[in-house]
Amino acid sequence: FFVSCDMAKKTFKPYSQHQTTLFPMDLGSMIPEGHPARVLSTVIDTIDLSVLFNDYSSKGASSFDPRMMLKIVIYAYLNNIYSTRKIENNLSENIPMMWLSGMQKPDHNTISRFRSGKLKGHIKTIFFKIVRFLMDQEQLDLSVVYTDGTKIESSANKYTFVWAKTIQKSKARIEKNLEELWAYAEKMATDELKDRKPSSFKPVSTEQVNKITSDISNALKDKPVKKEIKQKLNYVKKKQAPKVDQYNKDEEILAGRNSYSKTDEEATFMRMKDDHMRNGQLKPAYNVQASTQNGYVANYTLHQTAGDSTTFIDHYLQMQTFLGTLPSIAVADSGYGSEENNQFLEDQDIENVVKFAGFHKEQKTKKPDNSDLTVNSLHYNEDENYLVCPMGQHMQYQGIETQKTTTGYLQKVHVFEAVNCHSCPLHSRCFKSKYKYKNRRVSINLNAKRLRDKARKNLLSKDGEMLRKRRCAEVEQMFGQLKGNKGFKRFLLKGRDKIEVELGLVFLSMNIMKYARKLQKQLHENFSFNFIALKLQIGVLRR
């Protein structure tokens, strides 16, 4: 080919695209020490995977090795590859993936069946086995655990939703229509409906509503009926009655939740923070709870409720189930500071560094003028069981009222009442009442107040302040990496079981990557130390 005079003077290294080698290429030689693929392979080969092997049958055609399948799926998630088709492509293009798979190439359907099928129900066991491995390597412990939650959007259609309140209102309208129609029919045909009135008009099933409307129609037969009554009766028969069974089915799916999506029945509509202006939208999502220690994810749980408070105890008990122990110190924000959670920490002898609602407001230097008049500021005399108002008056004990939370926890509220408030100079500031001379009556949860005071002491201590600052660099940083660096803002799969697998894989990949980086740092430090020592030896020999 033509070469210019200027190009002829230049030299290049030999290049041959079709060069053959005498011996086959060893893929392992192309992967450096401390590479995440090597670390992942070592960890998976170390832990016991009998829970996976037991799910495979001894009959039929041979299957791909579960260890190999687990390695390639975790490594794919480690590199932000979540699609099974992309994983399949990388098995032919990515050298670490080819090395991990031993040059085997399962297709995307096989990978999908392994992820959604074989790992379902076992991902938590595998996750905690790797957590236990990291604990044995002294990478993390459960001395201090930082807990927080975030909401991750479901892949469900956000426009196909069912609301619990809508169902309740619809059933209430049916009940009201039936009551009005029956009352009219009784008035017009008393003998026909005698002793046939149902015990309740609350719609239980389509069959029950049809029976009531049928009785009303028969009673009003050959009777002069108003036009609007006929229209209402036909509307109940044709429009409302057929929907009752569907309403009942929807309520079974909701199971106490406020909403669900038709395309992912286990997802609940939650308010999401979409942008820096916090212009949130209601979207089908799951509440992801995670606990970290030393930058590693020690536990994760998936919940269908938007609030964090009701998830705390189940989240901690799961650590006890799989790891056999509970953390020594619990650190969390004010979303978890309920009486039930604080009581759980006290019962389990866990040091409470969990903020409570209003903690930051209390720490403001400038207090409002009426801060000494609030219920929580009143002094309680435990020996004689009375409160002391700001003017020094004893507020007498009136009794206990019990309240039940959504989780079934019983709260005991003590009621106290002052003796003489009408002549008090603080009357107008102390409380607002419709009656001018009515004495102040307060309800206070003494156990919650005691637990809150105990938590406040820990939070304001020197160690507590350090732990509160550390929380932002632990669990919140991990969520930032999850959504920012890994781009995991929306689930690919549907259903709680499959989504738990997704979460387990992404958190496993984050733990493996962190462990690999620490090993790489140690290798670099050892190499630098050995290199400096070698230079010193050479210098001594030269002298």
N, C-alpha and C positions, 0 to 999 in steps of 0.2 A: 504494500500500500504506500501511498504518497507520504513522505515525511519531509517537513521543511528543514532548511539548513539550521534554523534556530533550535528546533526540536531534536535534531540529530546530535546536538552537543550535550543534551540532558540525559541523565541516567535514572532509571527506575528499577525498583525491585521486581523480580520475576513474578508474573501474574498469569496463572492458568486456571480457568474456571472449571476445567474437566480433569484436574489432576487426580490420579488414583493413588491409594495408599497400599502398602504391602500388607499391613495388619489392620483389622477393623478398629475404628475409633472408639475409645473408652469415654463415654459421656461423663463419667464421674471425674475424669481428669480435667474437665472444662469447668467444674464447679468448685470455687475456692473454699477453704476451710472457714467455718463459721457462717456459711451461707444459710439463709432461712430454710432452704430445701433440705440441707443436711441436718439441721437442728430438728426440723419437723419429722424427718425420717427416723432419727434416733429416738425422739420422744414417743412416737407411735409404736416403734418396735419394743420399747421398754414397758409400756403399760399393758395391762391384761384386757384383751378385747373378746373375752369368752361370751359376753352378752351379745355380740354381733355374730360370732360363729355359730351360736346355738340356734339362730334363726334360719340357718341354711339347712336344706334337706339333703340327706345322703343319696337320694334317688334322683334320676334324671340326668341332664347334661351338666357338665362342670360349670362352675361360676367363677367370676373374677374374684381374686383374693380380696376380702373386706379391708385388709390393711392397706393394700394398694389403692382401693377406691376411696378410702377415708383420707389418705395422703393427698391424692390429686384434688379432691374437693376442698379440703382445708387450704391447700396451697393456692387454689384458684381464688378463694375468698380472701386470702392474704394479699393477692394482687388485684383486688377489686373486680374480679371476674365472677359474676353471679349467674350468668346464663349458661345452661347446660350445653347449648350449641357452641358457645365460645370456648367452653372447657374442652369440648371435642376437637375443635380446631387447634387449640393450644397443645394438645397431645401429639400433634404432627409438626409443630413449629417452635415450641418453647423447650429449650434444652433441659432446664430443671424438671419440667413436667414429664418429658420423655424419660428422664433418668428415674424419677419417682415411680412411673408406671412400668418401668422395665421394658419400654418400647411396645407395650400393649396399648390397644386403642379401642376402649369401649365407646359405643356410640352415645349420642345425647339421651336416647330413651333409657339406656341402661343406667346412665349416670342419674337421670331423673328418678328412676325407680329406686335406686339406692338411697338417694337423698330423701325422697318423700316417703318411701316405704320402709327400708331396712333401718334407717336412723331414727324413725319415728318411735318414740317411747324409750329410746336408748341414749339419746344425745346428752341428757342430763347426767347419766352415769359416766359416759365418756368424758364429759366436761369436768366433772369433779375428780375423776382419776388423774387428769392432767393437772388440775389444781393441787391435788395431793402430791404429784410428782414435783411441782414447783415448790411446794412447802418442804419436801425432802431435800431439795437443792438449796434451801434457805433463801429463796427468792421472795417469799411472802409468808406471813403468818396471820393469825386472827387476833393479835393483840389489840389492834385498832382497825375498825371497819368504817368506811365512809359510804353512806347510802344516799341515793337520789333517784329521781325518775324522769323519764322523758316520754313523749308521745310520738309514735311512728305511724305514718299513714298506711292504711290497708290498700290492697290493689283493687278493692271493690269499687263499684260505680257509686259516686257520691250523690247521685240523683235518684237512686232507688232505695229509699229509706222508709222505715215504719217507726212511728212514734207511739209510745205507751199511752200518753195523754190523749192522743187522737182516738185510740181504741176505746179508752174509758169513756170519752165523750160520746162516741158513736153508740156504745152499748147503753149509756144513760138515756140517749134520745129514743132508742128502741123501747126501753122500759117505760118511758114517759108516754109514748104513743100508745102502747098496749094498755096502760092504765086508763088513759082518756077514752080509748075505744071501748074498753070493757065497761067503764062507768056509763057511757052513752047507751051501750047495748042493754045493760041492766035496767036503765030507765025506760027504754023502749020495749023490752021483752023480759019482764021480770020472771015469769014462770019458766021460760025456756032455759034460763041460766041459773035457776035455783039449785043450790048445793054443788055448783060446778066451778065456782071461782077458785083459781089456782092460789096456792099459798104465797107465791111470789111471782111478780112479772119480770124479774131480772132475767135477761136472756141467757139461758144455759146452753142451748143447742138450737140448731135450725129446726129440728123436729119439734121441739117444745114450742117455739114461736109459731110454727105452722099449725100446731094443734090449737093454740089459743085463737089465732086468726080464723081458723076453720069453725070453732065454736061461735065466735062473734058473727061470722057470715051466716051460719045456719040460724042463729037467733034473730038476725035482722032480715031474714028472707020474708018477702011479701010485706015488709014494713016500709012506711014512708021515711026514707033515710035522706039526710041532707047531702048535698053534693060534695061538700068538703070532707064529710065523714067517709064517703065512698072513695074519694081520692086518697085519703090517708090510709084507709084499709088496703087498697091496692098497692100503695107505695110500700107499706110494711111487708106485704106478701111477696112482691116481685123484686124489691130493691134491698130491703134491710134483712129479711129473714135468711136469704142465701149466704149472707156474709158472716153470720154468727159463728159458724164452725171455723171459718178462716180467722176470725178475731181470737177464738180460743187457741188456735194453733199458733198465732202470733204471740200470744201471752206466754205460751209454753217456751217458745224460742227466746223471748225477752228474759224470762226467769228473774224478774226484779230489776232489769236494766231499763233505761229510759228510751232506748232506741236500738235498732239494728238495721243492717243493710241487706237487701234481698239477694245481692250477689256474693255476700260473705256474711252469713247469718251470725257469726261469732264476733264480728266487729261492731263496736259501739261508736256513735257519733260523738266526737270530742272537739273542743275548740283548739285549733292549732295556731302556733306563732309562725307565720309564714315569712315575714320580712323584718327589717330593722325597725320599722315603724309599728310592729306588732299588730298589723291588720289581720287578725286571725279569722279563720273560717271554720265552720262546722264540717268535719270530714270524718268518714269511717276510719277508725284508728284503734290502736292498742296501747295500753299504758305499760311501758317497759321499766322495770325496776332493776337497778344494778348496785352492787357493792364492790368497792375496790380497796386494795391495800398495796402500797408500794408501786402503784401504777398498774397492777394486774387486776383483772376482773375476778373476784372471788366467788361471786354468785350473781345470777340473773333470774328474774321471774317475769311472767307475762300476765297481765290483768285486763279485765274488761271494764273496769270502773275508772272514771277520770280522776278521782281524788287519790292522793298518795297515802292518806292516813290509814285507810282500811287495808292496805297491802303490806304494812310493816311487819306484823306478827307472822303471817304466812311466809314472808320472804326470809325471816330469820330462822324460823323452824325448819325450813328446807336445808339450810346450812347444817343444822344439828342432825338432820336425817342422813345426809350424805357424807358429812365430815366427822360426825360424832361429837362435835363440840360447838359452842357458841362463842362469838367474839367477847373479848374482855371489856372493850370500850366501844360504844355506839355513837357515831357522829352523824347528824342529819340536820336538815333545815326545819323551818317552822311548820312545814306541811305535815310533819309526822308527830308533832307535839301534842297528842291527845292524851286524855287520862288513861285510856285503855292501853296505849303503847307505853306510857310511862310506868304504869303498874306492871306490865309484862317485863320491862327491863329490871324493875326492882325485884320481882319474884324470881327472875333468872340470875340475879346478882351480877348484872351488867352495868358498868358505869355509864350514867346517863349524861351525854353531851349533846342532847337533841334540843334545838330551839323550840320555843312555844310561841303561839300567836301573840303579837304585841311585844316581843322581847326587844326588838330594835327601837320601838317607840319608847320603851321604858328608859333606854340608855341616852335619850336626848337630854342635853344639859338644862334646857329651859323647860320646866314642867308647866302644864296648864294650871290656872288658878284653882280649879276644883279637883285637882289630882288627889288630894287627901280625903275627898268625899266619896270616892268610888268604893264599890263593894270589896274589892281585893285589898284595899288599904286599911280596912277596919281591923282592929286588933281582936283576936279571939282568945278567950280565957278557956283553956282546955279543961282545967280542974272543975270549974263551976258551970261550964257549958253556956257561955253568953258572949255576945259581941259588945264592943265598946265603940260608940259613935264618936264623931269628932268633938263633940261637946262633953265627952266623958260619961254619957248616960249608958246604962246597961240595957242592951237589947235582948229581951227574953226569948228563950228557945220555944218554938211553937210546934215542931214536929219535923218529920222527914218525908219528902216526896221522892218517888223513884221514877227514873226516866230510862227508857231503853233506846240504845243507838241502833243504827241500821245493821250492825254486826251482831246484835243481840246482847251487847254488854250493858249491865245494869248500873246506872249512876245514882248515887244517893245524894240528894240535895237537901241541906238543912235550912229550915225557915226560922228567921228571927224577926221580932217586931219590937220597936221602941215603945216606951211607956207614955211619954209626953213630948210631942213635937210642936204643938200649936203655938207655944210661947218661945220657941227656940229662935235665936237671931239668924241661924243658918238655914231656916226652914225653906226659904225660896231658892237657895242654891243647892241644898242637900238633895232634894228630890222634887219631882213635878207630879202633882196629883190633882184630880178633878175636885176633890174635897179639901177645903181649906184647912180643916182641923184634923185630918186623918193622920195617924202615926205612920212613920216609915216602916215598911215591911221589906225585908231583903231575903233572897234565896242564894245560898252559897254552897258550892261543892267543896267541902273541907278537905276531902282526900285529894281532889285535883289541885287544890291550893297548896297542900303539903308537898305533893310531888313536883309542882311547878317551882316552889321555893328551893327544893333540893336540886333541881336541874339548873336553876339560876346560879346557885352557888358554884356548881361545876363549870358553867359557861363563863362566869366572870373571873375564874381562877386563871393563873398564869398559863398553866397547861391547857386549860379549856380554850383560852384565846388563841393559843398556837394551833390547836386542833381545828378550830373554826376556820382559821386562815388556810390551813392545809387542805381542807375539804374542797375548796375552789380549785386547787391544783391537782386534785385527785379525780373524783368522780365526774365533775363538770368538764374537766379537760378531756377525760375519756369520751364523754358524749360529743364533745367538739370534734375529736378525731373520727368518731363513728360517722357523724353526719357530714363533716367538712372534708377530711382527708380521704375517707373511704367512700363517701357519697352514698351512704346507706340511709336514705330518707324515706324510702317506701318499700314495703314488702313485695316480693314477687309472687309468693304463694298465697293461698287462701286457706283459712281454717286454723284454729289455735294450735293443733298438734304440729302441723307443717311449719307454721311460723316459729314455733319453739325450736325446730331444727335449724331454720335460717338464723335465728338469734344465736344459738349455740355455736354454729359454724363461724359466724362473724366474730364472736367474742373469743373463741378458740384461736382464730387466726391472729387476733390482736395480742393475745398472750404469747403465742409462739413468736411473733415478730419482736415483741419487747424482749423476750428471753434471748433471741438470736442477736439482737443489738448489744445486749449486755455481754454476751460471749465474745462478740467481735471486738468490743471495747477492751475486754480482758486480753484477748490475743494481741491487739495492737500495743497495749501497755507492756505485755511480756516481751514482745518483739523489740520495742524501744529500749527496754531495760537491758535485754541481751545484747543489743547492738552497741549501747553505751559501754557495757562491760567489756565487750570485744575490743572496742577502740582503746580503752584503758590498758588492756593487756598488751595490745600491739605497741602502745606508747612505752610501756615498761620494758618490753623486749628490745625496742630500739635504743633505749638508754643503756 
